Amino acid sequence: MNKIVSRQPIWQKVRPFVTVFDPMLSLILFILFLFAMVTQYSASLDFDGRMQDQFRNFAVAFLVMWVVANVTPQTLMKVAVPLYLGGVILLLGVALFGDISKGARRWLDLGFIRIQPSEIMKIAMPLMLAWFFQQRENISNWRDFGVASVLLAVPAVLILKQPDLGTALLVLGAGFFVIFFAGLSWKVMGGMVFTFIAALPLFWSLMHDYQRQRVLTLLDPTKDPLGKGFHIIQSTVAVGSGGMTGKGFLKGTQTHLEFIPEKTTDFIFAVLAEEFGLLGCLFLLTLYTFLIFRGLAIASNAPNLFTRLLAGAMALIFFTYAFVNIGMVSGILPVVGVPLPLMSYGGTALVTLGMGAGILMSIQNTKKLVPS
C-alpha cells in the first residue's frame, strides 16, 4: 500500500526566515537605498566601478542585517560581554602593534585578516551596557551609572588615542544613549554638561595639532581658503547653491567640476543638496526621522530592559551618524570623517548600520512571540 507523503509548501519553509523583516522598517530602508543609489550615481560619475562596488556593499549589509535579524535577543545578550572584552583587547592590540597609516594607528593585522577594532565597539558598546543594566534591573543606583561610564570611557579613550575622533564620538553616543534610557537623571546630565564645558581647556591641551586646526577652521574657514578651509567652504557653497529645488540631477556644478572633496563619502550630502535642493534634503531628513521613530517604537514595545535599551540605542545611532555628518558638511561642526548613514560610499559603515537594523528587527520579531 502506497504511503501518502505530505510535502510542506516551499513558502511555509521559507516564511520564518522572511517574516523577520519588519515591514515598515524594511520599506524605509528600501527607499533610502534607492535614494542613495541615485545620489551616488551622480557623485561617482568620475569613478569607474564605484556604483558596482556600492551595490555590492549594500548586498553585504543586507545579508548581515538578515543574519542578525534571525538571531534572538537572548543570544545577543550572551555574546555582549565576550564581544566587548574582545573589542577592548583588540583596541589594546592596535595601540601596541597596530599599523600606522596617514599618521593614525587604527588597523590591526592578524595575519589572515586586517581589521579596524574600533568599528566593533559601535555595536559592542550598547550591547555591553544594555546587558549591564539588565543585570542591575530595579536596583540601579548612582554607582552603577559610574561603572557604566567607566565601561564606556575605556574604549572611547583607546579610540581617541589612535586618533579617530569621528568613531570615538559614535561609540560615545551609542553608549550614552543606553545610559540615558537606563534612567540617568536630568540633574546628572546638567552636571556632565557643566563639567564638559569646564574641562574644555584640558581637552584643548590634549588634542592633536590637526584636531585643533579643524576647530579653528570651523570658526573661520576663510583664513585658509585653499588649504584647511577648502572642504568647508566648497561644501557650504554647494549646499547653498541648490536653492529650493536644486540644479537638477547630474547638473551640480560644484559636484562635477570637482570642487566638492570626498563627494562620494563624507560630503555626499553636499551633492544631494546641490542637485535636489532643500526639498531633497527635507525628503532625506524625513526618511531618517521615520527610521528613528520606528526604532524608538520598537524599543518602547520591547519585552525587557535589555531589548528596550538596545533598541533605543540602535535607533539613535542613525541619528548620531546623520547629525554629525550633516553638521560638518554644513559648517556647524568640525570635519571628523563620519559618513552619512546609508548614503555615503563604503562598506564598513553600511555593515555596522545593517547590524543595527538587524538588531531592531530581531527585537521586534521577538516581541511578536511574547504573549501580551
C-alpha positions as CSV (number, residue, x, y, z in Angstrom):
1,M,0.0,0.0,0.0
2,N,1.5,3.3,-1.1
3,K,2.1,5.9,1.7
4,I,0.8,9.4,1.1
5,V,3.6,11.8,1.8
6,S,2.5,15.3,2.5
7,R,5.1,17.8,1.4
8,Q,5.3,21.2,3.2
9,P,4.9,24.0,0.7
10,I,8.0,25.9,0.0
11,W,6.5,29.2,1.3
12,Q,6.0,27.6,4.7
13,K,9.7,26.6,4.8
14,V,10.9,30.0,3.7
15,R,8.3,32.0,5.7
16,P,10.1,32.0,9.1
17,F,13.2,33.5,7.5
18,V,11.3,36.2,5.6
19,T,9.0,37.3,8.4
20,V,11.9,38.5,10.5
21,F,11.9,41.7,8.3
22,D,9.8,44.4,9.9
23,P,7.6,45.8,7.1
24,M,7.8,49.5,8.0
25,L,11.5,49.5,8.8
26,S,12.2,47.5,5.6
27,L,10.2,49.9,3.4
28,I,12.1,52.9,4.9
29,L,15.4,51.2,4.3
30,F,14.5,50.3,0.7
31,I,13.5,53.9,-0.1
32,L,16.8,55.1,1.4
33,F,18.7,52.5,-0.7
34,L,17.0,53.8,-3.9
35,F,17.7,57.4,-3.0
36,A,21.3,56.6,-2.0
37,M,22.0,54.8,-5.3
38,V,20.6,57.7,-7.4
39,T,22.7,60.3,-5.5
40,Q,25.7,58.0,-5.6
41,Y,25.4,57.6,-9.3
42,S,25.8,61.4,-9.8
43,A,28.6,61.7,-7.3
44,S,30.6,58.8,-8.7
45,L,30.4,59.5,-12.4
46,D,34.2,60.0,-12.5
47,F,34.9,56.9,-10.5
48,D,34.8,53.7,-12.6
49,G,33.3,50.7,-10.9
50,R,32.2,52.6,-7.8
51,M,28.4,52.0,-8.4
52,Q,29.0,48.3,-8.7
53,D,31.1,48.3,-5.5
54,Q,28.4,50.2,-3.6
55,F,25.7,47.8,-4.8
56,R,27.9,45.0,-3.5
57,N,28.4,46.8,-0.2
58,F,24.6,47.1,0.1
59,A,24.2,43.4,-0.7
60,V,26.7,42.5,2.1
61,A,24.9,44.9,4.5
62,F,21.6,43.4,3.6
63,L,22.9,39.9,4.2
64,V,24.3,40.9,7.6
65,M,21.0,42.5,8.5
66,W,19.1,39.4,7.6
67,V,21.5,37.1,9.6
68,V,21.3,39.4,12.7
69,A,17.5,39.6,12.4
70,N,17.4,35.8,12.8
71,V,19.5,36.0,16.0
72,T,17.4,36.1,19.1
73,P,18.0,38.8,21.7
74,Q,18.8,36.0,24.2
75,T,21.8,35.1,22.0
76,L,22.8,38.8,21.7
77,M,22.8,39.1,25.5
78,K,25.1,36.0,25.7
79,V,27.7,37.5,23.3
80,A,27.6,41.0,24.8
81,V,30.4,40.6,27.3
82,P,32.7,38.5,25.1
83,L,32.3,40.9,22.2
84,Y,33.0,43.9,24.4
85,L,36.1,42.3,26.1
86,G,37.3,41.1,22.7
87,G,36.9,44.6,21.3
88,V,38.9,46.2,24.1
89,I,41.7,43.6,23.8
90,L,41.9,44.3,20.0
91,L,42.0,48.1,20.7
92,L,44.9,47.5,23.1
93,G,46.5,45.4,20.3
94,V,46.1,48.4,18.0
95,A,47.7,50.7,20.5
96,L,50.7,48.3,20.8
97,F,51.1,46.7,17.4
98,G,48.7,48.5,15.0
99,D,49.6,49.5,11.5
100,I,50.2,53.3,11.0
101,S,48.6,54.9,8.0
102,K,48.4,58.6,7.3
103,G,49.6,59.4,10.8
104,A,46.9,57.3,12.6
105,R,47.2,53.8,14.2
106,R,43.7,52.3,13.6
107,W,44.2,48.9,11.9
108,L,45.4,45.6,13.3
109,D,46.9,43.0,11.1
110,L,46.1,39.5,12.4
111,G,47.9,37.7,9.6
112,F,44.9,36.2,7.9
113,I,42.8,39.4,8.1
114,R,43.3,43.2,8.7
115,I,40.6,44.7,10.9
116,Q,39.7,48.0,12.4
117,P,38.6,47.1,16.0
118,S,37.0,50.5,16.7
119,E,34.2,49.6,14.3
120,I,33.3,46.6,16.6
121,M,32.7,48.9,19.5
122,K,29.9,50.7,17.7
123,I,27.8,47.6,18.3
124,A,29.6,46.0,21.3
125,M,29.3,49.1,23.4
126,P,25.5,49.4,23.5
127,L,25.3,45.6,23.8
128,M,27.5,45.6,26.8
129,L,25.8,48.5,28.6
130,A,22.3,47.1,27.9
131,W,23.5,43.7,29.4
132,F,25.0,45.5,32.4
133,F,21.8,47.4,33.2
134,Q,19.7,44.2,32.6
135,Q,21.7,42.6,35.4
136,R,21.0,45.6,37.7
137,E,17.3,46.0,36.8
138,N,15.3,47.5,39.6
139,I,18.4,48.0,41.8
140,S,20.4,50.5,39.8
141,N,22.0,53.4,41.7
142,W,24.5,56.1,41.0
143,R,27.4,53.7,41.5
144,D,26.0,51.6,38.6
145,F,26.0,54.7,36.4
146,G,29.6,55.3,37.4
147,V,30.6,51.8,36.4
148,A,28.7,52.2,33.1
149,S,30.6,55.4,32.5
150,V,33.9,53.6,33.0
151,L,32.9,50.8,30.7
152,L,32.1,53.5,28.1
153,A,35.2,55.6,28.7
154,V,37.8,52.8,28.3
155,P,37.2,52.0,24.6
156,A,36.5,55.7,23.8
157,V,39.9,56.8,25.2
158,L,41.6,54.0,23.3
159,I,39.9,55.1,20.1
160,L,40.7,58.8,20.7
161,K,44.4,57.8,21.1
162,Q,44.6,56.3,17.6
163,P,43.5,59.1,16.9
164,D,39.9,58.7,15.5
165,L,37.6,61.4,16.8
166,G,34.7,60.5,14.5
167,T,34.5,56.9,15.6
168,A,35.0,57.9,19.2
169,L,32.0,60.2,19.0
170,L,29.9,57.4,17.5
171,V,30.9,55.0,20.2
172,L,30.4,57.5,23.0
173,G,27.0,58.4,21.5
174,A,25.9,54.8,21.3
175,G,26.9,54.1,24.9
176,F,25.5,57.4,26.3
177,F,22.0,56.6,24.8
178,V,21.9,53.3,26.7
179,I,22.9,55.1,30.0
180,F,20.3,57.8,29.3
181,F,17.5,55.3,28.6
182,A,18.5,53.4,31.7
183,G,17.3,56.3,33.8
184,L,20.1,58.9,34.0
185,S,18.6,62.0,35.7
186,W,18.5,65.4,34.0
187,K,20.4,66.8,37.0
188,V,23.3,64.5,36.4
189,M,23.2,65.3,32.7
190,G,23.3,69.0,33.6
191,G,26.3,68.4,35.8
192,M,28.0,66.4,33.0
193,V,27.5,69.3,30.6
194,F,28.9,71.8,33.1
195,T,31.9,69.5,33.7
196,F,32.5,69.2,30.0
197,I,32.5,72.9,29.5
198,A,34.8,73.4,32.4
199,A,37.2,70.8,31.0
200,L,37.4,72.3,27.5
201,P,40.8,73.9,28.2
202,L,42.1,70.5,29.3
203,F,40.6,68.8,26.1
204,W,42.2,71.5,24.0
205,S,45.7,70.8,25.5
206,L,45.3,67.1,24.8
207,M,44.1,67.5,21.2
208,H,46.5,66.8,18.3
209,D,47.6,69.8,16.2
210,Y,45.4,68.7,13.2
211,Q,42.4,68.4,15.5
212,R,42.9,72.0,16.9
213,Q,43.3,73.1,13.3
214,R,39.9,71.6,12.4
215,V,38.2,73.6,15.2
216,L,39.9,76.8,14.2
217,T,39.0,76.2,10.6
218,L,35.4,75.7,11.6
219,L,35.3,79.0,13.3
220,D,36.8,80.8,10.3
221,P,37.4,78.7,7.2
222,T,38.3,81.8,5.2
223,K,41.7,82.1,6.9
224,D,43.0,79.2,4.7
225,P,40.5,79.0,1.8
226,L,42.8,76.9,-0.4
227,G,44.0,74.7,2.4
228,K,42.3,73.6,5.6
229,G,39.2,75.7,4.9
230,F,38.7,74.4,1.4
231,H,36.4,71.5,2.4
232,I,34.0,73.5,4.5
233,I,33.9,76.5,2.0
234,Q,33.1,74.3,-1.0
235,S,30.6,72.1,0.7
236,T,28.7,75.1,2.1
237,V,28.7,76.7,-1.3
238,A,27.2,73.6,-2.8
239,V,24.6,73.3,-0.1
240,G,23.5,76.9,-0.5
241,S,23.6,77.0,-4.3
242,G,21.0,74.2,-4.5
243,G,18.2,76.5,-3.5
244,M,14.7,75.2,-3.0
245,T,14.6,72.5,-5.8
246,G,18.2,72.1,-6.7
247,K,20.1,72.4,-10.0
248,G,18.8,69.1,-11.3
249,F,20.1,65.5,-11.4
250,L,23.7,65.4,-12.8
251,K,23.7,69.2,-13.2
252,G,25.6,70.1,-10.0
253,T,28.5,72.4,-11.0
254,Q,30.3,72.1,-7.6
255,T,29.9,68.4,-7.9
256,H,31.0,67.8,-11.4
257,L,33.7,70.4,-11.6
258,E,35.5,68.6,-8.7
259,F,35.1,71.4,-6.1
260,I,33.4,69.1,-3.5
261,P,36.1,67.0,-1.8
262,E,35.3,63.4,-0.9
263,K,32.0,63.8,-2.7
264,T,31.1,60.1,-2.7
265,T,31.8,59.6,1.0
266,D,31.8,62.2,3.8
267,F,30.5,65.1,1.7
268,I,27.8,63.3,-0.3
269,F,25.2,65.5,1.5
270,A,26.6,68.5,-0.4
271,V,26.0,66.6,-3.7
272,L,22.4,65.9,-2.7
273,A,21.8,69.5,-1.6
274,E,23.2,71.0,-4.8
275,E,21.3,68.8,-7.2
276,F,18.0,68.2,-5.3
277,G,17.9,71.4,-3.2
278,L,16.1,71.9,0.1
279,L,13.2,69.6,-0.9
280,G,15.7,66.8,-1.5
281,C,17.3,67.4,1.9
282,L,13.9,67.5,3.6
283,F,13.0,64.2,1.9
284,L,16.1,62.6,3.3
285,L,15.6,64.0,6.8
286,T,12.0,62.8,6.7
287,L,13.2,59.3,5.9
288,Y,15.7,59.4,8.8
289,T,13.0,60.7,11.1
290,F,10.7,57.8,10.2
291,L,13.6,55.4,10.6
292,I,14.5,56.7,14.0
293,F,10.9,56.9,15.2
294,R,10.3,53.3,14.0
295,G,13.3,52.2,16.0
296,L,12.1,54.0,19.1
297,A,8.6,52.5,18.7
298,I,10.2,49.0,18.6
299,A,12.2,50.0,21.8
300,S,9.0,51.1,23.6
301,N,7.3,47.8,22.9
302,A,10.3,45.6,23.6
303,P,9.8,42.8,26.1
304,N,12.5,43.5,28.7
305,L,15.0,46.1,29.8
306,F,17.9,44.7,27.7
307,T,15.9,44.9,24.5
308,R,14.5,48.3,25.3
309,L,17.9,49.8,26.0
310,L,19.5,48.1,23.0
311,A,16.7,49.1,20.5
312,G,16.7,52.7,21.7
313,A,20.5,52.9,21.3
314,M,20.4,51.3,17.8
315,A,17.7,53.8,16.7
316,L,19.7,56.8,17.9
317,I,22.9,55.6,16.3
318,F,21.3,56.6,13.0
319,F,20.6,60.0,14.5
320,T,24.2,60.4,15.6
321,Y,25.6,59.5,12.2
322,A,23.2,61.9,10.4
323,F,23.6,64.8,12.9
324,V,27.4,64.7,12.9
325,N,27.8,64.3,9.1
326,I,25.2,67.0,8.1
327,G,26.6,69.3,10.8
328,M,30.2,69.0,9.4
329,V,29.1,69.4,5.8
330,S,27.0,72.5,6.7
331,G,29.9,74.1,8.6
332,I,28.5,73.9,12.1
333,L,30.7,71.0,13.3
334,P,34.3,70.2,12.7
335,V,35.2,67.7,9.9
336,V,35.6,64.4,11.7
337,G,35.1,61.8,8.9
338,V,31.7,60.5,9.8
339,P,29.7,59.1,6.8
340,L,26.1,60.0,6.1
341,P,24.1,56.8,7.1
342,L,23.2,54.6,4.2
343,M,24.1,57.3,1.7
344,S,27.9,57.5,1.7
345,Y,30.1,55.1,-0.2
346,G,31.8,52.5,1.8
347,G,31.2,49.1,3.2
348,T,32.2,49.3,6.9
349,A,29.6,51.8,8.0
350,L,26.9,50.1,5.9
351,V,27.7,46.8,7.6
352,T,27.6,48.4,11.0
353,L,24.2,50.1,10.3
354,G,23.0,46.8,8.7
355,M,23.7,45.1,12.0
356,G,21.9,47.9,13.9
357,A,18.8,47.5,11.7
358,G,19.0,43.7,12.1
359,I,19.1,44.0,15.9
360,L,15.9,46.2,15.7
361,M,14.2,43.6,13.6
362,S,15.3,40.8,15.9
363,I,13.8,42.6,18.9
364,Q,10.6,43.4,17.0
365,N,10.3,39.8,15.9
366,T,10.8,38.5,19.4
367,K,8.2,41.0,20.7
368,K,5.6,39.3,18.4
369,L,6.3,36.0,20.1
370,V,5.8,37.3,23.6
371,P,2.2,37.0,24.7
372,S,0.6,40.3,25.6
